[in-house]
Amino acid sequence: MALDGERIRHTVAFRLVHGEDSEEERRFLEAATRLATIPGVEAFELLREVSPKNQYRFGISMEFADQAAYDGYNEHPEHTRFVQDRWLVEVSDFLEVDYAPSLSGT
């Protein structure tokens, strides 16, 4: 958990069950971009892997001003609905990493 007042960068790398460049893949990614409209979400990016170094094809990155904003996002009905209706059904594998600034500032 981040210290009080610390920004949080929420990142997730993932693979979908859908075929590459399929209509289903496009629809999922389009639905994922709507997460950016949830209050507290800043610097939202939907990313496509360009290197063969890992098996994840996509990434999502977003920032939050602090732990309270991040908690609000996690509990928001749009986020929980997306997770239940889309993520758990259409994502085959993922790695989630949440960052806060280093204590040393490096």
trRosetta pair geometry for C-beta under 8 A, 3 or more apart (Angstrom, degrees):
i j d omega theta_ij theta_ji phi_ij phi_ji
1 67 6.2 41 -174 -121 91 137
2 6 4.1 -142 176 76 114 118
2 7 7.7 -133 -155 80 155 21
2 8 5.1 -117 -38 -74 149 103
2 66 6.9 -156 99 -162 135 56
2 67 4.8 -167 59 -66 102 99
2 70 7.5 108 15 13 128 148
2 100 4.0 156 -113 -90 99 141
3 6 4.8 82 60 -17 76 127
3 100 7.0 136 17 164 75 153
4 66 7.0 15 -168 -160 46 125
4 67 7.1 -71 -106 18 43 120
5 66 5.5 -41 -116 -110 19 124
6 66 6.4 105 57 -125 40 71
6 67 7.3 45 58 -35 83 89
6 100 4.6 40 143 -159 135 117
6 101 5.9 -137 -153 25 106 94
7 63 5.9 -4 -178 -172 110 110
7 64 6.7 159 -159 80 62 51
7 65 6.3 -57 -106 -148 74 26
7 66 7.0 -59 -88 -73 36 47
7 100 6.9 152 80 -137 52 67
7 101 6.6 68 51 -29 91 100
8 63 6.8 157 84 -155 49 59
8 64 4.6 -6 57 55 98 102
8 66 7.2 84 -7 -157 99 14
8 67 6.7 97 -34 -83 134 52
8 69 7.7 -176 36 74 111 98
8 70 4.8 -4 61 -63 151 140
8 98 5.8 -5 -173 -177 108 101
8 99 7.0 149 -159 77 55 46
8 100 5.6 -33 -100 -84 68 80
9 61 6.6 -6 -177 -166 98 95
9 62 7.5 167 -154 86 57 34
9 63 5.1 -28 -100 -98 67 82
9 98 7.1 165 83 -158 49 51
9 99 4.4 -9 57 59 100 102
9 100 7.8 178 18 -76 74 31
10 60 7.9 -16 115 114 89 94
10 61 7.3 157 85 -153 54 44
10 62 5.2 -14 60 64 99 84
10 63 7.3 174 17 -92 75 27
10 64 6.7 46 -14 -10 110 108
10 70 6.6 149 -52 -131 124 108
10 73 7.7 -139 -2 94 162 151
10 96 7.7 -18 -170 -166 81 96
10 98 5.1 -10 -108 -111 65 88
11 59 6.5 -7 -169 -173 94 108
11 60 7.0 170 -149 87 48 55
11 61 4.8 -3 -104 -104 87 79
11 62 8.0 170 -77 24 50 55
11 96 7.2 158 91 -155 53 51
11 97 5.0 -14 68 66 102 86
11 98 7.2 177 26 -84 67 39
11 99 7.1 24 4 -2 111 103
12 59 6.7 167 87 -152 46 62
12 60 5.1 4 53 50 92 96
12 94 5.5 4 -178 -177 103 121
12 95 6.9 166 -154 83 57 45
12 96 4.6 -16 -103 -102 91 75
12 97 7.5 167 -84 22 44 60
13 49 7.5 66 -151 -66 108 117
13 54 7.1 12 156 113 150 144
13 56 3.8 59 156 146 104 166
13 58 7.2 162 -155 90 55 44
13 59 4.7 -25 -100 -97 68 91
13 94 6.5 163 85 -155 49 66
13 95 4.9 0 54 53 98 96
14 56 5.7 67 25 -147 9 105
14 57 7.5 -45 97 49 52 71
14 58 5.6 -28 65 70 80 92
14 59 7.3 144 16 -94 72 40
14 60 7.7 6 10 1 116 96
14 91 5.1 -47 -171 -144 130 116
14 93 6.8 170 -149 91 62 50
14 94 3.8 -13 -100 -102 91 97
14 95 7.6 -164 -70 23 57 57
15 55 6.2 -33 -57 137 137 89
15 56 5.6 -121 -47 -122 81 52
15 57 5.5 87 -112 8 68 95
15 58 7.6 146 -91 24 31 85
15 91 7.0 113 75 -162 49 68
15 92 4.9 -49 99 58 101 101
15 93 4.9 21 38 50 110 89
15 94 7.3 -151 22 -69 63 61
16 24 7.8 173 155 118 134 98
16 25 5.6 143 82 -114 158 86
16 28 6.0 144 -121 74 141 164
16 57 7.0 -67 12 53 85 128
16 58 7.2 35 -25 12 101 128
16 90 5.6 -13 -148 157 93 89
16 91 6.1 -59 -105 -105 55 49
16 92 6.4 85 165 0 13 94
17 89 8.0 -88 18 141 138 56
17 90 5.6 -126 26 -156 103 48
17 91 7.3 -114 -19 -71 86 3
17 92 4.8 129 -72 -56 72 103
18 22 4.8 -136 168 58 107 130
18 24 4.0 -160 -120 95 135 112
18 25 4.2 -169 103 -61 135 79
18 28 6.6 -171 1 -2 143 136
18 90 6.7 2 -25 -162 102 101
19 22 4.1 94 69 -43 89 128
19 24 7.4 86 34 47 75 111
19 25 6.8 -107 76 -28 49 120
20 25 6.8 33 -138 -42 23 167
20 57 7.4 -149 -107 -136 95 157
21 25 6.5 -33 -48 59 4 142
21 26 7.8 30 -165 -48 40 98
22 25 4.6 104 56 3 78 100
22 26 7.0 -139 98 -3 45 86
23 26 5.5 -53 -150 37 34 115
23 27 6.3 36 153 -20 66 105
24 27 5.7 -53 -147 36 32 111
24 28 6.5 34 154 -20 64 104
24 90 7.5 -160 162 -135 106 123
25 28 5.8 -55 -151 34 30 111
25 29 6.4 25 156 -14 65 108
26 29 6.0 -60 -148 39 29 108
26 30 6.2 31 154 -21 64 109
27 30 5.6 -54 -146 36 30 114
27 31 6.4 31 155 -18 64 105
28 31 5.8 -58 -152 36 30 110
28 32 6.3 33 150 -23 66 106
28 86 6.1 149 -134 -170 84 117
28 90 5.2 -162 -108 141 136 154
29 32 5.4 -49 -147 32 34 116
29 33 6.8 42 153 -27 63 97
29 46 6.2 113 -166 178 94 145
29 58 7.0 -140 -102 -128 107 154
30 33 6.0 -48 -157 22 33 112
30 34 7.7 39 146 -24 58 96
31 34 5.9 -47 -168 18 42 116
31 82 6.6 165 150 -130 106 102
31 86 5.6 -168 112 -100 147 162
32 35 5.9 -27 -177 -1 51 115
32 46 6.0 115 107 -108 117 126
32 60 6.3 -123 172 -85 124 134
32 82 7.4 114 -104 -168 53 134
32 86 7.6 -154 -66 127 76 149
33 36 5.9 -24 178 3 58 116
33 44 7.6 117 -150 141 61 131
33 46 5.6 -62 -84 -30 85 142
34 37 5.7 -35 -172 16 62 115
34 78 7.1 -119 131 179 104 126
34 82 7.6 -177 78 -86 104 132
35 38 5.8 -29 -171 -1 55 116
35 41 6.5 151 141 -101 75 162
35 44 6.9 169 94 -136 87 137
35 60 7.3 31 63 -165 147 144
35 62 7.3 -112 122 -47 113 155
35 78 7.2 167 -112 127 55 111
35 79 6.5 72 -131 -99 97 81
35 82 6.4 -55 -78 -1 100 175
36 41 5.4 -155 -146 118 41 141
36 44 3.6 -139 -107 50 103 170
36 62 7.2 -163 -103 -106 70 126
37 41 7.4 23 41 48 13 133
37 78 7.4 -71 81 141 96 170
38 41 5.0 81 68 -16 83 122
38 73 5.4 100 122 -129 134 81
38 76 4.9 133 -153 93 122 167
38 78 5.4 -157 -87 70 105 127
38 79 5.9 35 -98 -47 161 102
39 72 6.6 -57 93 134 98 130
39 73 7.8 -149 80 -81 57 72
39 76 7.2 165 42 -100 82 140
40 64 5.6 16 161 -131 99 97
40 65 7.1 -108 -152 15 79 95
40 69 3.6 172 -154 -166 117 92
40 70 7.2 -157 153 -57 133 29
40 72 5.1 133 -26 78 157 120
40 73 5.1 -127 84 -53 126 97
41 44 5.4 29 158 -61 116 114
41 62 5.1 -38 -154 -172 93 137
41 63 7.9 108 -166 62 49 45
41 64 7.2 -43 -104 -84 38 79
41 73 6.1 105 -64 -108 86 129
42 62 6.8 126 63 -177 43 80
42 63 4.6 -50 80 77 95 91
42 64 6.7 151 23 -90 97 29
42 65 7.0 84 -4 -47 139 75
43 61 7.2 -48 125 123 95 93
43 62 6.2 149 82 -147 70 47
43 63 4.4 31 45 16 119 112
44 60 7.6 -22 -161 -169 81 89
44 61 7.5 156 -152 88 36 55
44 62 4.6 1 -100 -102 67 101
45 59 7.8 10 108 106 97 93
45 60 7.1 163 86 -154 57 45
45 61 4.6 0 54 56 103 96
45 62 7.3 -175 21 -69 62 59
46 58 7.1 -19 -177 -170 82 110
46 59 7.7 157 -165 86 40 52
46 60 5.8 -15 -108 -104 61 77
47 58 6.4 141 83 -168 60 59
47 59 3.8 -16 65 63 116 96
47 60 7.0 -168 19 -74 86 27
47 61 6.5 39 -16 -1 125 102
48 57 6.9 -22 -152 160 71 73
48 58 5.9 -30 -106 -107 52 70
48 59 7.8 -144 -55 23 13 78
49 54 6.9 -117 -140 66 147 91
49 56 5.9 139 -50 101 144 70
49 57 5.2 -123 28 -150 115 30
49 58 6.7 -100 -11 -60 88 24
49 59 6.9 102 -59 -19 80 99
51 54 7.6 52 94 17 95 75
55 93 7.1 9 107 82 121 141
56 59 6.9 72 136 -67 125 82
56 93 7.3 -121 -90 99 83 97
56 94 7.2 83 -117 -123 120 50
56 95 6.7 -91 -61 20 147 104
62 73 8.0 173 110 -150 140 163
64 67 7.8 98 114 -84 129 16
64 69 4.0 178 -171 99 103 112
64 70 4.1 161 72 -64 168 79
64 73 6.5 -117 -91 -7 132 136
65 69 4.8 93 41 -7 85 152
66 69 5.5 101 53 10 62 99
66 70 7.2 -121 108 -2 36 93
67 70 5.5 -57 -147 40 35 113
67 71 6.1 37 155 -20 69 106
68 71 5.7 -52 -144 37 30 111
68 72 6.3 35 153 -22 62 105
69 72 5.6 -52 -149 34 31 115
69 73 6.6 35 151 -20 63 102
70 73 5.7 -52 -153 32 33 113
70 74 6.5 32 152 -18 65 106
70 98 7.6 84 -154 -152 147 134
71 74 5.6 -54 -147 36 34 112
71 75 6.2 15 160 -5 67 113
72 75 6.2 -69 -145 48 27 100
72 76 6.2 49 153 -53 64 97
73 76 5.6 -38 -147 0 30 119
73 79 5.8 101 167 -53 65 158
74 79 6.3 -122 -137 115 20 151
75 79 7.5 57 58 62 15 125
75 80 7.1 3 -161 -43 30 119
76 79 4.5 81 67 9 92 107
76 80 6.9 -176 84 -6 45 87
77 80 5.8 -57 -138 43 32 106
77 81 5.9 34 161 -21 67 109
78 81 5.8 -55 -144 38 26 112
78 82 6.3 29 155 -21 62 107
79 82 5.7 -54 -148 34 30 112
79 83 6.4 30 154 -19 64 105
80 83 5.7 -51 -148 35 33 113
80 84 6.3 27 157 -13 66 109
81 84 6.0 -60 -144 43 29 106
81 85 5.6 2 169 2 69 119
82 85 6.5 -65 -126 50 20 94
82 86 5.2 -35 -168 36 62 118
82 87 6.1 64 136 -21 75 104
83 86 7.4 -45 -84 55 7 75
83 87 4.5 -35 -135 38 47 133
83 88 6.3 58 161 -26 64 96
84 87 7.6 32 -4 44 17 91
84 88 6.1 -10 -136 16 29 127
85 88 8.0 88 26 39 11 94
85 89 6.9 -38 162 6 32 130
86 89 6.2 -88 -154 46 18 104
86 90 5.4 -33 -179 21 65 124
87 90 6.8 -73 -118 50 14 85
87 91 5.2 -10 -166 2 61 126
88 91 7.2 -28 -83 39 14 96
91 94 5.5 0 167 -39 132 119
101 105 7.2 11 166 -105 112 50
102 105 6.1 -129 85 -27 94 12
102 106 5.6 -59 89 55 151 59
